[in-house]
Amino acid sequence: KQEVTQIPAALSVPEGENLVLNCSFTDSAIYNLQWFRQDPGKGLTSLLLIQSSQREQTSGRLNASLDKSSGRSTLYIAASQPGDSATYLCAVGGSNYQLIWGAGTKLIIKP
Amino acid sequence: DVKVTQSSRYLVKRTGEKVFLECVQDMDHENMFWYRQDPGLGLRLIYFSYDVKMKEKGDIPEGYSVSREKKERFSLILESASTNQTSMYLCASSSRDGQRPQHFGDGTRLSIL
């Protein structure tokens, strides 16, 4: 059974720093991997989706990588800003299009 | 802009009531999902649907049912609400091929008293 782990559970960094969020999964037979952002009391916003055949995706200051063989993905945030403060979740998609979710990393960017 | 709309942001109901949570998407998506989100437990899938009048159980279907009479609308029903169903409920939709991300509504914060 696929399991998704995100470490750390919480992270606090000063504004302007580059940072990396980690996501690991136990079964490499994935369809895709998605990164989402959730602001307090709100729904989820999709940030990046990496297909199983891809190694990385980029959107603005965000870069997500995927290494299926090691069961890992990272979300790199460049030049962090206070507005990046949120909970970041990764989710692994299987062949049935369902997502298996990590518990999230709560990110706080200090001004 | 694509949109998933949940009928209520906050809802308070009493134990034993029948509760309806409604979700509508305007993206012509085939797949629709209902999750609940609880602190420390993350997102858990309750039910999902791949097509009109079609439903599949997720990880925690007990105490819930769903209805999908039209492609754009997916309803979650709590047959007899209980206090342990107090939670944040999130609806999502996606295209059938799964090549694009799921789109989420803003969530319904449901309290059962």
Interface residues (C-beta under 8 A of the other chain):
Chain A: Y31 N32 Q34 F36 G41 K42 G43 L44 T45 S46 L49 Q51 L89 A91 G93 Y97 Q98 L99 W101 G102 A103 G104
Chain B: V4 N31 F33 G40 G42 L43 L45 F48 Y50 G58 L90 A92 S94 R96 G98 Q99 R100 P101 Q102 H103 F104 G105 D106 G107 R109
